[in-house]
């Protein structure tokens, strides 16, 4: 609104309560498909696996149903070892990407980047930084 307030909220998407559990979600925002609108990406804890889902924005201010675009293999990515996802255009293609830190049991830490695709989904994780045990 012109006065800095918000329009009345409206529901643009819903699902059954079993689809996503709030306690298993980390979220970040950004223009993941490059259309100029802010989208929402969630990183979801599947208890022993982790996946991303993107809610791309619609012109009316709502969101499309989520696009599932990446999921780790079972036992390969534990959400309890992962930091909060952050967004930014790391590869300068006009679309926001996701960066996540991951702490391994041996004490080492790695940053991973999930680069975005034109559909708003994400390519698989790419190691982008590493710190050996005891480095920090």
Number of C-alpha atoms within 10 A of each C-alpha: 6 5 5 6 7 8 7 5 8 8 7 13 11 8 8 6 8 6 8 13 11 9 8 15 18 18 16 18 19 22 23 32 23 18 17 12 14 19 23 18 30 19 22 21 21 19 13 14 16 22 19 24 21 26 22 24 22 14 8 7 11 16 18 13 15 17 16 16 17 17 20 16 11 12 11 11 20 18 21 12 12 19 14 14 19 18 21 18 17 16 12 9 13 17 22 26 30 24 23 19 20 19 17 14 9 9 12 15 21 16 18 20 23 22 24 25 17 13 14 29 24 25 14 17 17 12 14 13 11 14 13 11 13 9 9 8
